[in-house]
């Protein structure tokens, strides 16, 4: 029997009337393993896409790589992992992503996943409805989301894997701020950029830096009463730093949150992190810092570094999915 992927249209009440007017109906992919039947239940993994991505994009065909269905089929066929249900959520927003958190500037995406999507999946499909058989993983902003969801909701997830996840914000985000300052006037200022960025060509260089800064600000420092719906940690005209706004960003930085979520971090069956040694966003230093602080706190974890950058690293899921499966088999 072959595996299959079901695409469901999931209607959210929580995401209705969100600040960005993004659609509350979400297109979610659900991978069902080759032996999926009506007499057995399976562990589940929620795979979170990175910034500017949505879950179903992992199903895209690639000329030189496997899509997620092909990858899972191979791993199951070779007994590298046990059969599992894999859910591909859609938490995309107008600005590229939600970071999988609750924000007045984007929507309550953490609540959407925990309160609506997971109960729906457990009820509709044959997922084992227990945190010990449910894990969350992702890369880039999806890695941040996996770690953040796990820390906030250890009662939901027993395993967490973070591939090249956003952390150590001083190193990974601030590099986008000078290009934002230098490039925003090309687009006629922030207000015009927000109205026209979807049609801008080419979408690279300063455009990406500006959109990233906008997207993260909408998540970390929302201000629905402001002209743009968010506050920036610097003045667009002078570059003058705003410590108060930056503190709001840093309040979400995983490297700062270990003391607050130490009990949750200790509870995981699997806590796995990795990052490439040539990551273009300096995220290897965030992973090293996070794990050094875990070690000082005596919190068990698994970590790897690999010789690669930030992009085209879906092959790293081979490692994290195997780690989840090993814990479930133990």
C-alpha positions as a printed Julia matrix, in Angstrom:
330×3 Matrix{Float64}:
   0.0    0.0    0.0
   1.35   3.42  -0.94
   1.48   6.44   1.3
  -0.86   9.29   0.55
  -1.19  12.97   1.31
  -4.55  14.49   2.08
  -4.99  18.23   1.6
  -7.63  19.56   3.98
  -9.21  23.0    4.13
  -9.26  23.78   7.82
 -11.56  26.57   8.94
 -10.25  28.5   11.94
 -12.37  30.52  14.31
  -9.29  31.83  16.13
  -7.82  33.37  12.96
 -11.01  35.14  11.95
 -10.75  38.94  11.92
  -6.96  38.86  12.31
  -5.17  42.2   12.02
  -3.76  41.54   8.53
  -7.07  40.19   7.17
  -5.37  36.95   6.2
  -7.76  34.1    5.35
  -8.95  32.02   8.31
  -9.32  28.95   6.09
  -6.0   27.14   5.93
  -4.79  24.52   3.44
  -3.08  21.82   5.5
  -1.21  18.78   4.18
  -1.41  15.48   6.08
   0.96  12.64   5.23
  -0.45   9.18   5.94
   2.1    6.33   5.95
   2.01   3.32   3.58
   0.33   1.01   6.12
  -2.23   3.54   7.3
  -5.45   1.72   8.11
  -8.45   1.76  10.4
  -7.08  -0.54  13.08
  -3.92   1.21  14.19
  -2.88   4.56  15.58
   0.34   6.41  14.75
   2.63   9.0   16.33
   2.47  12.42  14.72
   4.93  15.13  13.79
   4.06  18.71  12.92
   6.56  20.12  10.38
   6.75  23.92  10.32
   7.86  25.84   7.24
  10.29  28.75   7.37
   9.62  32.43   6.76
   7.78  33.06   3.44
   6.78  29.38   3.38
   3.69  27.29   4.07
   3.52  23.59   4.81
   2.25  22.35   1.45
   5.34  23.82  -0.24
   7.25  20.85   1.22
   5.29  18.67  -1.22
   6.76  20.4   -4.26
   8.72  18.28  -6.72
  12.44  19.03  -6.94
  14.87  18.26  -9.73
  17.63  17.04  -7.39
  16.0   16.34  -4.05
  13.09  14.52  -2.45
   9.91  16.23  -1.43
   8.66  15.44   2.05
   6.44  12.55   0.95
   9.3   10.89  -0.91
  11.62  11.46   2.04
   9.19   9.92   4.51
   8.51   6.97   2.21
  12.24   6.22   1.95
  12.85   6.56   5.68
   9.95   4.26   6.52
  10.89   1.71   3.84
  14.45   1.48   5.2
  13.27   1.29   8.85
  15.12   4.52   9.64
  11.85   5.74  11.13
   8.6    4.08  12.11
   5.36   4.86  10.28
   4.0    8.23  11.38
   1.48  10.89  10.48
   3.13  14.14   9.43
   1.13  17.37   9.42
   2.13  20.39   7.29
   0.4   23.46   8.77
  -0.21  26.74   6.99
   0.67  29.71   9.2
   1.63  32.07   6.37
   0.72  35.76   6.67
   0.61  38.77   4.38
   4.16  39.65   5.49
   5.58  36.15   5.06
   5.02  34.36   8.34
   3.67  34.32  11.86
   6.67  32.85  13.73
   3.97  30.49  15.06
   3.27  32.81  17.99
   0.32  34.91  19.14
   0.62  38.53  18.08
  -1.8   41.42  17.84
  -0.02  42.35  14.61
  -0.6   39.05  12.8
  -2.96  36.71  14.64
  -3.1   34.03  17.32
  -1.19  31.36  15.42
   0.08  29.49  18.47
  -3.46  29.21  19.77
  -4.65  28.17  16.32
  -2.23  25.25  16.22
  -2.7   24.09  19.8
  -6.41  24.74  20.32
  -7.8   24.02  16.84
  -5.56  22.2   14.39
  -4.08  19.54  16.68
  -7.46  18.49  18.17
  -8.87  18.4   14.64
  -6.05  16.14  13.39
  -6.37  13.83  16.41
 -10.11  13.51  15.82
 -10.08  13.08  12.04
  -6.99  10.9   11.63
  -5.57   7.97  13.57
  -2.98   9.95  15.48
  -2.09   8.87  19.02
  -3.55  11.74  21.08
  -0.72  11.85  23.63
   2.17  14.28  24.01
   4.61  11.37  24.31
   3.73  10.42  20.71
   3.5   13.93  19.28
   6.47  16.04  18.14
   7.1   19.32  16.38
   9.99  20.2   14.06
  10.95  22.9   11.6
  13.79  24.81  10.07
  14.65  28.49  10.08
  11.56  30.34  11.4
   9.94  26.91  11.57
  12.74  25.79  13.89
  12.09  28.82  16.06
   8.4   27.96  15.98
   9.03  24.35  16.99
  11.18  25.35  19.94
   8.8   28.12  21.01
   5.71  25.92  20.74
   7.44  23.2   22.71
   8.53  25.54  25.48
   5.09  27.12  25.79
   3.16  23.86  25.46
   5.08  20.88  26.85
   1.72  19.31  27.64
   1.15  19.03  23.86
   4.58  18.07  22.5
   6.97  15.43  23.81
   9.62  16.0   21.15
  11.13  19.13  19.58
  13.58  19.52  16.71
  14.99  22.88  15.67
  16.95  23.05  12.42
  18.8   26.35  11.95
  16.18  28.1   14.04
  16.04  31.84  14.7
  17.85  32.65  17.93
  20.49  35.02  19.26
  18.56  37.9   17.71
  21.49  40.32  18.09
  23.36  38.3   15.49
  20.66  36.94  13.19
  18.22  39.86  12.81
  20.22  43.05  13.23
  22.16  42.44  10.04
  18.95  43.21   8.12
  18.48  46.62   9.71
  21.14  48.64   7.79
  19.85  47.39   4.4
  16.34  48.3    5.55
  17.47  51.81   6.42
  19.41  52.16   3.18
  16.75  50.67   0.92
  13.38  51.79   2.22
  13.46  55.1    0.34
  13.77  53.22  -2.96
  10.22  52.05  -2.32
   8.88  55.46  -1.33
   9.01  54.93   2.41
   7.47  52.33   4.68
   3.83  53.13   4.01
   4.24  52.76   0.25
   6.4   49.63   0.66
   3.62  47.96   2.63
   1.16  48.72  -0.16
   3.37  47.69  -3.08
   5.89  45.07  -1.89
   4.02  42.15  -3.47
   4.41  43.68  -6.94
   8.0   44.86  -6.54
  10.66  43.44  -8.87
  13.18  42.04  -8.23
  12.43  40.5   -4.85
  15.96  40.23  -3.5
  18.63  42.13  -1.62
  17.21  45.07   0.29
  13.64  44.0   -0.52
  14.13  40.79   1.45
  15.79  42.62   4.34
  12.91  45.1    4.53
  10.22  42.42   4.35
  11.99  40.3    6.96
  12.22  43.3    9.29
   8.54  44.12   8.71
   7.46  40.5    9.2
   9.36  40.03  12.43
   8.25  43.41  13.78
   4.61  42.49  13.16
   5.2   39.36  15.26
   7.48  40.61  18.03
   6.57  44.3   18.45
   3.01  44.77  17.19
   1.27  48.08  17.68
  -2.2   48.0   16.12
  -2.64  51.69  16.95
   0.39  52.8   14.96
   0.4   53.83  11.3
   1.95  50.52  10.2
   0.61  48.14  12.85
   4.03  47.55  14.42
   6.97  49.33  16.01
  10.53  49.13  14.69
  13.57  48.89  17.0
  15.18  51.84  15.2
  14.15  55.17  13.72
  13.75  54.9    9.94
  15.12  58.39   9.33
  18.1   58.5   11.69
  18.75  54.86  12.62
  18.57  55.82  16.3
  18.14  52.7   18.41
  15.0   52.07  20.46
  15.93  49.89  23.42
  12.33  49.45  24.57
  11.18  47.99  21.24
  14.26  45.79  20.94
  13.52  44.42  24.4
  10.14  43.28  23.07
  11.91  41.35  20.31
  14.43  39.88  22.74
  11.6   38.67  24.96
  11.04  36.0   22.27
  14.71  35.08  21.78
  15.13  31.4   22.75
  18.59  31.97  24.21
  17.02  34.31  26.79
  14.16  32.0   27.72
  15.85  28.92  29.18
  15.44  29.92  32.86
  11.75  30.69  32.31
  11.04  27.41  30.51
  13.54  25.11  32.19
  10.86  22.7   33.41
   9.42  22.35  29.91
  12.85  21.84  28.35
  13.67  19.1   30.86
  10.45  17.28  30.06
  11.09  16.48  26.4
  11.84  12.94  25.31
  13.76  14.46  22.4
  15.29  17.93  22.22
  17.33  18.15  19.04
  19.09  21.14  17.45
  21.4   21.5   14.49
  22.77  24.2   12.22
  25.2   24.55   9.36
  28.64  25.95  10.07
  28.21  28.36   7.13
  24.74  29.65   7.97
  24.14  32.95   6.17
  22.21  34.36   9.13
  24.8   33.45  11.79
  22.39  31.0   13.38
  25.15  28.52  14.24
  26.13  30.91  17.02
  22.59  30.99  18.34
  22.46  27.18  18.42
  25.85  27.02  20.14
  24.79  29.61  22.73
  21.45  27.94  23.36
  23.04  24.53  23.85
  25.82  25.91  26.05
  23.17  27.37  28.33
  21.24  24.08  28.28
  24.41  22.3   29.32
  25.08  24.72  32.17
  21.52  24.14  33.38
  21.94  20.36  33.16
  19.19  19.98  30.54
  19.69  17.02  28.18
  19.73  17.68  24.43
  21.17  16.45  21.15
  23.07  18.79  18.82
  24.87  18.47  15.51
  26.68  20.86  13.22
  27.08  20.16   9.52
  29.1   21.65   6.68
  26.45  23.67   4.87
  24.56  26.94   4.88
  20.97  27.91   5.62
  19.21  26.9    2.42
  18.3   23.55   0.82
  18.85  21.58   4.01
  15.68  19.49   4.11
  17.94  16.43   4.3
  18.46  17.29   7.95
  14.93  16.0    8.63
  16.4   12.5    8.19
  18.22  13.05  11.48
  15.45  14.63  13.54
  12.72  12.24  12.41
  15.02   9.33  13.24
  15.62  10.85  16.68
  11.87  11.09  17.34
  11.34   7.54  16.17
  14.15   6.21  18.36
  12.57   7.85  21.41
   9.16   6.38  20.57
  10.66   2.91  20.21
  12.53   3.1   23.51
